[in-house]
């Protein structure tokens, strides 16, 4: 196993700052583009990350610690953010993600201080028994997945514009 709480926190702490630095001040063309019908643009990915911070990671962590395997934790609606159209600017959404993530990291450090907690188990509504360590590992990889998605979506915007160089650009290979 490669999971170490300290290393996981290193990535979780950096995600909001990385996204803020990379995305702040970009034109709407960059943050509103997507990969086609049924795909998310950059703004929607950030909204999804915010929703996860509010209703997924720490609530499930707390649920595992409090309830164990006594009952499944509530399902996470991965598409809930698409139903809420908050009237916030993109910059405000980036700030909201950064703020709530900082709060969640503080809770994580408080709740999972003893390494023994990492092997606690809970019941995922679709996957069955899961370990707290697996939840935390998934949180990190979820961040990395969506950072890769953001970059891929933005690259897609210039697919036709790169002309024959597309063959050298792995991010555009489908």
C-alpha positions in Angstrom: 0.0 0.0 0.0 1.2 3.5 -0.8 -1.3 5.5 1.2 0.1 7.8 3.8 -2.1 10.4 5.5 0.5 13.1 5.4 1.1 12.6 1.7 -2.6 12.6 1.0 -3.0 15.9 2.8 -0.2 17.4 0.7 -2.2 16.9 -2.5 -5.6 17.8 -0.9 -4.1 21.1 0.4 -2.6 22.0 -3.0 -5.6 21.3 -5.2 -7.5 24.6 -4.6 -4.4 26.8 -4.9 -3.3 25.0 -8.1 -6.7 25.5 -9.6 -7.0 29.1 -8.5 -3.5 29.9 -9.9 -4.2 28.1 -13.2 -7.8 29.2 -13.8 -8.2 32.7 -12.2 -8.6 35.4 -14.7 -9.1 33.2 -17.8 -11.5 34.2 -20.5 -15.0 32.6 -20.5 -13.9 30.7 -23.6 -11.6 28.6 -21.5 -13.8 28.0 -18.5 -17.1 27.5 -20.5 -15.9 25.1 -23.1 -16.6 21.4 -22.9 -15.9 18.2 -24.8 -19.4 17.9 -26.3 -22.9 17.0 -25.4 -23.2 15.7 -21.8 -19.8 16.7 -20.7 -18.8 19.3 -18.1 -17.0 22.6 -18.6 -14.4 23.9 -16.2 -17.0 25.9 -14.1 -19.1 22.8 -13.7 -16.1 20.8 -12.6 -15.3 23.4 -9.9 -19.0 23.3 -8.8 -18.8 19.5 -8.6 -15.7 19.8 -6.4 -17.5 22.2 -4.1 -20.5 19.9 -3.8 -18.1 17.0 -2.9 -16.6 19.1 -0.2 -20.0 19.9 1.2 -21.7 16.5 1.0 -19.2 13.8 0.3 -15.7 13.5 1.7 -15.8 14.8 5.3 -19.5 13.8 5.9 -18.6 10.2 4.9 -15.5 10.3 7.0 -17.5 11.3 10.0 -20.2 8.7 9.2 -17.6 5.9 9.1 -16.1 7.0 12.4 -19.6 7.4 14.1 -21.6 4.6 12.5 -19.1 2.1 11.2 -20.9 -0.7 9.4 -24.2 -0.2 11.2 -25.8 1.3 8.1 -24.7 2.6 4.7 -23.7 6.2 4.4 -25.9 8.4 2.3 -25.3 8.3 -1.5 -23.5 11.2 -3.2 -25.3 12.8 -6.1 -22.4 13.4 -8.5 -24.6 15.6 -10.6 -26.3 17.7 -7.9 -24.2 20.7 -8.9 -25.9 20.8 -12.3 -29.2 21.5 -10.7 -28.0 24.5 -8.7 -27.2 27.6 -10.5 -25.6 29.8 -8.0 -25.2 33.4 -9.0 -21.5 33.5 -8.1 -18.7 34.5 -10.3 -16.1 31.9 -11.3 -13.6 33.7 -9.1 -16.0 33.4 -6.1 -16.5 29.7 -6.8 -12.7 29.1 -6.8 -12.5 31.0 -3.5 -15.4 29.0 -2.1 -13.7 25.7 -3.0 -10.5 27.0 -1.4 -12.3 28.0 1.8 -14.3 24.9 2.3 -11.3 22.7 1.5 -9.2 24.4 4.1 -12.0 23.8 6.6 -12.3 20.1 5.6 -8.5 19.6 5.8 -8.6 20.9 9.4 -11.5 18.5 10.2 -9.6 15.7 8.6 -6.5 16.3 10.7 -8.7 16.5 13.8 -10.7 13.4 13.1 -8.0 11.1 11.7 -5.0 11.9 13.9 -4.5 8.3 15.1 -3.4 6.2 12.2 -5.5 3.3 13.6 -8.6 5.2 12.3 -7.5 4.5 8.8 -8.6 0.9 8.9 -12.1 1.7 10.2 -14.9 0.5 7.8 -18.2 1.8 6.7 -20.7 0.7 4.1 -20.9 2.5 0.8 -24.4 2.4 -0.7 -23.2 0.8 -3.9 -19.8 -0.7 -3.2 -20.4 -2.3 0.1 -17.7 -2.3 2.9 -15.0 0.3 2.4 -12.1 1.4 4.6 -11.6 5.0 5.7 -8.1 4.8 4.1 -9.8 3.9 0.8 -12.2 6.9 1.1 -9.2 9.2 1.7 -7.2 7.7 -1.2 -10.2 8.2 -3.4 -10.5 11.8 -2.4 -6.9 12.4 -3.5 -7.3 10.6 -6.8 -10.7 12.4 -7.4 -8.8 15.7 -7.2 -6.2 14.5 -9.6 -8.9 13.1 -12.0 -10.7 16.4 -12.1 -7.5 18.4 -12.6 -6.6 16.1 -15.5 -10.2 16.6 -16.8 -9.9 20.4 -16.7 -6.7 20.3 -18.7 -8.1 17.8 -21.2 -11.3 19.9 -21.7 -9.2 23.1 -22.2 -6.9 21.3 -24.7 -10.0 20.0 -26.6 -10.9 23.6 -27.3 -7.9 23.9 -29.6 -8.2 20.5 -31.3 -8.9 21.8 -34.7 -6.5 24.8 -34.3 -3.4 22.7 -33.8 -3.7 21.2 -37.3 -1.3 18.4 -38.1 0.5 18.7 -34.8 -2.4 16.9 -33.2 -0.6 13.6 -33.8 2.1 14.8 -31.4 -0.2 15.9 -28.6 -1.2 12.9 -26.5 -3.9 14.9 -24.7 -5.8 15.2 -28.0 -5.6 11.5 -28.9 -8.9 9.7 -28.9 
